[in-house]
Amino acid sequence: MEAVEKISITTKTLASGNCQVKFFVEDQQKPQYGYLLVTEPKPVGDIIEEIKNRLEQRRMEAMNLNPFFPVPPTSVDPDFYLFSA
């Protein structure tokens, strides 16, 4: 069964010209919030899709804890921060 999540966002233009996106993932089991730094103007749909992709990547990394087939650690993403609400 596929998880149904609602993502809401607010944006703020920074002095650098970049856009800070604050997002909320409304999930009954595990609500989360975070920030994404966007360096170029994008439509809201593209921003939400990027957030979904990065969330899925984080989930896959957390699930891949097999000691027989270690996965090299991924580099830290300084443009994406995720917190439990």
C-alpha positions as CSV (number, residue, x, y, z in Angstrom):
1,M,0.0,0.0,0.0
2,E,1.3,3.4,-0.9
3,A,1.7,6.0,1.8
4,V,-0.5,9.1,1.2
5,E,1.2,12.2,2.5
6,K,0.2,15.8,2.1
7,I,3.0,18.3,1.7
8,S,2.4,22.0,2.2
9,I,5.1,24.6,1.5
10,T,5.9,28.2,2.2
11,T,8.7,30.1,0.5
12,K,10.9,33.0,1.4
13,T,13.3,34.8,-0.9
14,L,16.7,35.3,0.7
15,A,19.1,38.2,0.3
16,S,21.3,35.9,-1.8
17,G,18.5,35.6,-4.4
18,N,17.9,31.9,-3.5
19,C,14.6,30.7,-2.3
20,Q,14.1,29.0,1.1
21,V,11.2,26.5,1.1
22,K,9.8,25.4,4.4
23,F,7.7,22.3,4.0
24,F,5.4,20.2,6.2
25,V,4.7,16.5,5.6
26,E,1.3,15.8,7.2
27,D,1.5,12.1,7.9
28,Q,-0.5,10.6,10.8
29,Q,2.2,8.1,11.7
30,K,5.3,10.3,11.3
31,P,4.7,14.1,10.7
32,Q,7.9,15.9,9.5
33,Y,9.0,19.3,8.5
34,G,12.1,20.6,6.8
35,Y,13.8,23.1,4.6
36,L,14.9,23.0,1.0
37,L,17.1,25.7,-0.6
38,V,16.2,26.4,-4.2
39,T,18.7,28.3,-6.3
40,E,16.5,29.0,-9.3
41,P,12.8,29.8,-9.7
42,K,10.7,26.7,-10.1
43,P,7.0,26.0,-10.3
44,V,5.3,24.8,-7.0
45,G,4.7,21.3,-8.6
46,D,8.4,20.9,-9.3
47,I,9.4,21.9,-5.8
48,I,6.9,19.4,-4.3
49,E,8.2,16.7,-6.6
50,E,11.8,17.4,-5.6
51,I,10.8,17.2,-1.9
52,K,9.1,13.9,-2.5
53,N,12.1,12.5,-4.3
54,R,14.5,13.5,-1.5
55,L,12.1,12.1,1.1
56,E,12.0,8.8,-0.8
57,Q,15.8,8.8,-1.1
58,R,16.1,9.3,2.7
59,R,13.7,6.4,3.3
60,M,15.6,4.1,1.0
61,E,18.9,4.9,2.7
62,A,17.4,4.2,6.2
63,M,16.0,0.9,4.9
64,N,19.3,-0.3,3.4
65,L,21.0,-1.5,6.5
66,N,22.1,-4.9,5.3
67,P,25.6,-5.7,6.7
68,F,26.4,-8.1,3.9
69,F,25.9,-5.5,1.2
70,P,27.0,-2.2,2.7
71,V,26.2,0.8,0.7
72,P,28.7,3.6,0.8
73,P,27.4,6.6,2.8
74,T,25.9,9.3,0.8
75,S,27.2,12.8,0.9
76,V,25.5,15.2,3.2
77,D,23.0,17.4,1.3
78,P,23.4,21.0,2.6
79,D,20.3,22.1,0.7
80,F,17.8,19.7,2.4
81,Y,17.1,19.5,6.1
82,L,14.4,17.1,7.6
83,F,13.1,17.0,11.1
84,S,10.5,15.1,13.0
85,A,7.5,17.2,14.1
